Amino acid sequence: MENQKYAIEVKDLHISYRCLKSFSVKKSFFKLKKTKPEIYEAVRGVSFKVKKGDILGIVGKNGSGKSTLLRALAGVFSPDSGEIDLHGYTISLLAIGVGFQKALSGRENIYLSGMLLGFSEDQIREKIDEIISFAGLGKFIDMPVQTYSSGMYSKLAFSITAILETDIMLIDEVLSVGDAKFKKKSYKKMKELIMDENRTVIIVSHNSDTIRNLCTSVLWLHEGEVRMMGNTDEVMDAYDEFMQ
């Protein structure tokens, strides 16, 4: 079937936020009913397709809708309108600040995250030693995640997603987090994962070299809309020139 060559199809996607300006409760108590939330449209009619096995980079300045789009693909956000079709493929989102229960230990969060990705307890148990070893957190693995530094948090998040492999991986800026040694190890692991021709990957990054070195094509978002999509070097040349 024609559409089976695509792992991801997005059609006319719209996602809005409702923003309430900060106000004094005392002053606004009687005016509350009159206060209308501002609507901010983060993603405006975005459409694109990603073939199975492709590595798509998403670029754009801050506030262009990149992370919002990624979270919608992962099912974290519900779009206001439009369609997302993943053709039944399993998907994982690798992003700092997503998915951990901070009162639970790192070990408990491995099980929780794995189950949310659709893995059984037995499947996670088979991989848990490998995840813990890769993360390299030592005794902190049995401490609450709320005691973790951002670097430790990112190590655990990366290790779970890297070892519990899904068909589609969404990566949001995490390649740049952690100490130099872990950064090198995670970059090597990520290259190994994304070179699997059956795995489809979307990477959001501000690092031009990361996008140029890893991606087969690039989507440039500007103020919630598609500005350009196509060959990595062509899009990145135009984007880098625009950003200068």
LOLUMKOL-849936 format. One record per residue (C-alpha): residue number from 1; residue in one letter; x, y, z. Coordinates in steps of 0.2 Angstrom, whole numbers, plus 2048, in hexadecimal, padded with zeros to 3 digits. Layout:
LOLUMKOL-849936
<NUM; A; <X; Y; Z>>
...
end
This chain:
LOLUMKOL-849936
<1; M; <800; 800; 800>>
<2; E; <806; 811; 7FB>>
<3; N; <805; 819; 80D>>
<4; Q; <80F; 80B; 815>>
<5; K; <81F; 813; 810>>
<6; Y; <81C; 821; 81B>>
<7; A; <81E; 81F; 82E>>
<8; I; <817; 830; 832>>
<9; E; <80A; 83B; 829>>
<10; V; <804; 84C; 830>>
<11; K; <7F6; 855; 827>>
<12; D; <7F1; 867; 82B>>
<13; L; <7F5; 867; 83D>>
<14; H; <7F0; 875; 849>>
<15; I; <7F4; 877; 85B>>
<16; S; <7F0; 885; 866>>
<17; Y; <7F3; 88B; 878>>
<18; R; <7E8; 895; 883>>
<19; C; <7F2; 8A2; 88D>>
<20; L; <7EB; 8AB; 89C>>
<21; K; <7F5; 8BB; 8A0>>
<22; S; <7FA; 8BC; 8B2>>
<23; F; <7EE; 8C5; 8BD>>
<24; S; <7EB; 8CB; 8CF>>
<25; V; <7DE; 8BF; 8D6>>
<26; K; <7D7; 8CD; 8E2>>
<27; K; <7D5; 8D9; 8D3>>
<28; S; <7CE; 8CD; 8C7>>
<29; F; <7C2; 8C3; 8D2>>
<30; F; <7B3; 8CC; 8CB>>
<31; K; <7BA; 8CE; 8B9>>
<32; L; <7BE; 8BC; 8B8>>
<33; K; <7B0; 8B8; 8AC>>
<34; K; <7B5; 8C6; 8A0>>
<35; T; <7C7; 8BF; 89F>>
<36; K; <7CA; 8B7; 88E>>
<37; P; <7D9; 8AC; 88C>>
<38; E; <7E4; 8B0; 87D>>
<39; I; <7E6; 8A3; 870>>
<40; Y; <7F7; 89F; 86A>>
<41; E; <7F8; 894; 85B>>
<42; A; <809; 88B; 85C>>
<43; V; <807; 87F; 84D>>
<44; R; <7FD; 886; 83E>>
<45; G; <7F8; 87A; 830>>
<46; V; <808; 870; 830>>
<47; S; <808; 861; 823>>
<48; F; <817; 855; 820>>
<49; K; <81B; 843; 81D>>
<50; V; <82A; 838; 823>>
<51; K; <82F; 828; 81A>>
<52; K; <832; 819; 825>>
<53; G; <845; 819; 829>>
<54; D; <848; 82C; 826>>
<55; I; <850; 838; 832>>
<56; L; <847; 849; 832>>
<57; G; <84E; 858; 83A>>
<58; I; <843; 866; 840>>
<59; V; <84A; 877; 841>>
<60; G; <843; 889; 845>>
<61; K; <846; 897; 851>>
<62; N; <83F; 896; 863>>
<63; G; <82C; 897; 863>>
<64; S; <82A; 88F; 852>>
<65; G; <820; 880; 858>>
<66; K; <82E; 873; 857>>
<67; S; <82C; 86B; 868>>
<68; T; <819; 86D; 868>>
<69; L; <818; 863; 857>>
<70; L; <823; 855; 85F>>
<71; R; <818; 854; 86E>>
<72; A; <809; 852; 863>>
<73; L; <811; 844; 859>>
<74; A; <815; 83B; 869>>
<75; G; <803; 83D; 86F>>
<76; V; <807; 849; 87E>>
<77; F; <7FD; 857; 876>>
<78; S; <7ED; 856; 86D>>
<79; P; <7EB; 860; 85D>>
<80; D; <7DC; 86C; 85B>>
<81; S; <7DA; 865; 849>>
<82; G; <7E4; 85C; 83B>>
<83; E; <7EA; 84A; 83A>>
<84; I; <7F9; 840; 841>>
<85; D; <7FB; 82E; 83A>>
<86; L; <809; 823; 840>>
<87; H; <803; 814; 837>>
<88; G; <803; 809; 847>>
<89; Y; <816; 80C; 84B>>
<90; T; <81C; 80D; 85D>>
<91; I; <823; 81E; 861>>
<92; S; <82D; 826; 86F>>
<93; L; <831; 838; 874>>
<94; L; <842; 83C; 87B>>
<95; A; <841; 84E; 882>>
<96; I; <847; 855; 893>>
<97; G; <838; 858; 89F>>
<98; V; <82C; 84B; 897>>
<99; G; <826; 83B; 89F>>
<100; F; <82E; 839; 8B0>>
<101; Q; <825; 838; 8C1>>
<102; K; <831; 842; 8CC>>
<103; A; <82C; 83A; 8DC>>
<104; L; <830; 829; 8D5>>
<105; S; <842; 822; 8D4>>
<106; G; <84C; 820; 8C4>>
<107; R; <849; 80E; 8C4>>
<108; E; <836; 810; 8C6>>
<109; N; <836; 81D; 8B8>>
<110; I; <83E; 810; 8AC>>
<111; Y; <82F; 804; 8AF>>
<112; L; <822; 813; 8AE>>
<113; S; <82A; 81A; 89E>>
<114; G; <82C; 809; 896>>
<115; M; <81A; 805; 899>>
<116; L; <814; 816; 892>>
<117; L; <81E; 811; 882>>
<118; G; <814; 801; 881>>
<119; F; <821; 7F5; 887>>
<120; S; <81C; 7E7; 894>>
<121; E; <823; 7E5; 8A5>>
<122; D; <82D; 7D6; 89F>>
<123; Q; <834; 7DF; 890>>
<124; I; <83A; 7ED; 89B>>
<125; R; <841; 7E1; 8A8>>
<126; E; <84C; 7D9; 89A>>
<127; K; <853; 7EA; 896>>
<128; I; <854; 7F3; 8A7>>
<129; D; <866; 7EE; 8AB>>
<130; E; <86C; 7F5; 89A>>
<131; I; <862; 805; 89C>>
<132; I; <869; 808; 8AE>>
<133; S; <87B; 804; 8A8>>
<134; F; <87A; 810; 899>>
<135; A; <873; 81E; 8A4>>
<136; G; <881; 81C; 8B0>>
<137; L; <878; 824; 8BF>>
<138; G; <87F; 818; 8CC>>
<139; K; <875; 818; 8DD>>
<140; F; <86A; 827; 8D6>>
<141; I; <860; 81A; 8CC>>
<142; D; <857; 816; 8DC>>
<143; M; <854; 828; 8E2>>
<144; P; <846; 833; 8DD>>
<145; V; <848; 83B; 8CC>>
<146; Q; <844; 84C; 8D5>>
<147; T; <856; 84B; 8DC>>
<148; Y; <85E; 84A; 8CB>>
<149; S; <867; 858; 8C2>>
<150; S; <861; 85C; 8B0>>
<151; G; <870; 852; 8AA>>
<152; M; <86C; 842; 8B4>>
<153; Y; <859; 844; 8AE>>
<154; S; <85F; 845; 89C>>
<155; K; <86A; 836; 89E>>
<156; L; <85C; 82B; 8A4>>
<157; A; <84F; 832; 897>>
<158; F; <85C; 82E; 889>>
<159; S; <860; 81D; 88F>>
<160; I; <84E; 817; 891>>
<161; T; <84A; 81D; 87F>>
<162; A; <85A; 817; 878>>
<163; I; <859; 805; 87F>>
<164; L; <846; 803; 87E>>
<165; E; <846; 805; 86B>>
<166; T; <836; 80B; 862>>
<167; D; <832; 80C; 84F>>
<168; I; <832; 81F; 850>>
<169; M; <83D; 82A; 85B>>
<170; L; <83A; 83C; 85E>>
<171; I; <849; 845; 865>>
<172; D; <848; 857; 86C>>
<173; E; <858; 85F; 86F>>
<174; V; <85F; 852; 87C>>
<175; L; <86F; 84E; 872>>
<176; S; <876; 85E; 879>>
<177; V; <873; 85A; 88C>>
<178; G; <87E; 851; 898>>
<179; D; <891; 850; 89B>>
<180; A; <89D; 84F; 88D>>
<181; K; <8A0; 83C; 88F>>
<182; F; <88D; 838; 88F>>
<183; K; <88B; 844; 881>>
<184; K; <897; 83A; 876>>
<185; K; <890; 829; 87C>>
<186; S; <87E; 82F; 878>>
<187; Y; <882; 836; 867>>
<188; K; <88B; 826; 862>>
<189; K; <87B; 81C; 868>>
<190; M; <86F; 828; 85F>>
<191; K; <879; 826; 84F>>
<192; E; <878; 813; 851>>
<193; L; <865; 813; 854>>
<194; I; <861; 81F; 846>>
<195; M; <86B; 816; 839>>
<196; D; <85F; 807; 83B>>
<197; E; <856; 808; 82A>>
<198; N; <845; 803; 833>>
<199; R; <845; 811; 840>>
<200; T; <83E; 822; 83C>>
<201; V; <845; 831; 845>>
<202; I; <840; 843; 848>>
<203; I; <84D; 84E; 850>>
<204; V; <84A; 860; 856>>
<205; S; <85A; 869; 859>>
<206; H; <862; 87B; 858>>
<207; N; <873; 873; 854>>
<208; S; <875; 875; 841>>
<209; D; <883; 868; 841>>
<210; T; <878; 85A; 84A>>
<211; I; <86B; 85D; 83D>>
<212; R; <877; 85D; 82E>>
<213; N; <880; 84D; 834>>
<214; L; <871; 843; 839>>
<215; C; <862; 847; 82E>>
<216; T; <85C; 842; 81D>>
<217; S; <850; 850; 81C>>
<218; V; <84B; 860; 825>>
<219; L; <83B; 869; 829>>
<220; W; <83D; 87C; 82D>>
<221; L; <82F; 882; 838>>
<222; H; <82C; 895; 839>>
<223; E; <81F; 89C; 845>>
<224; G; <815; 88C; 845>>
<225; E; <815; 88A; 832>>
<226; V; <820; 880; 826>>
<227; R; <82C; 88C; 81E>>
<228; M; <836; 87F; 814>>
<229; M; <838; 86C; 814>>
<230; G; <844; 861; 80A>>
<231; N; <857; 85C; 807>>
<232; T; <861; 85F; 817>>
<233; D; <86F; 86A; 810>>
<234; E; <863; 875; 806>>
<235; V; <857; 878; 814>>
<236; M; <865; 87B; 821>>
<237; D; <86E; 887; 815>>
<238; A; <85F; 891; 814>>
<239; Y; <85B; 890; 827>>
<240; D; <86D; 894; 82C>>
<241; E; <86D; 8A4; 821>>
<242; F; <85C; 8A9; 828>>
<243; M; <862; 8A7; 83A>>
<244; Q; <871; 8B2; 836>>
end
